[in-house]
Amino acid sequence: SAMAQAQGAREELIRTDQAWSAAATEGKDVEKVVAFWSDDARIVPAGAPIVAGKDAIRAFVAQSFATPGFRISWKTLDAAVSDDGTMGYTTAESTITMPGPDGTPVTETGRGVAVWRRDPDGAWKCVYDTWNHGP
C-alpha cells in the first residue's frame, strides 16, 4: 500500500541520516561524509556564511576534520517523507566540539533540519542542511 511504502521510505531516510552521523562522528573520511549531500546542496551553519555546492562543502568538511579537537555527532529526532516519496526532511539534535578562543575544546548542542531529495537511483541526498545553537 501507499502508506506502507511511505513508512518504508521514512525508515530508510532515518537510517540514511544515522549512517551519515556515524560517518561524521568517525571524522576521518571526507568523501564518505560529503557523499550524503547532493551536488547542488547548501549548508547553512549557525553564525556562518552559506556553503553552496559540493566543492565548497567538501572544503568545509575537510577544514572541520582538520581542526584539532573537532567532533560532531547528531541524533535523528524525526523524519517525514512526501506522499510521492521524492522529498523528505529530518530533524536532529547535534553535539559539536570545537576549540574555543583559548584553544580549550568547547562543546555546544544544537538543533538541525535537513531537507532530502531522492535521487533517480533511489538514494536519499541532502539538499539543504541548517542548524542553530540550543538553549
Beta strands, then each sheet from edge to edge (+ up, - down):
strand 1: 37-44
strand 2: 51-52
strand 3: 71-81
strand 4: 87-99
strand 5: 105-118
strand 6: 124-133
sheet 1: 2+ 1- 6- 5+ 4- 3+
end
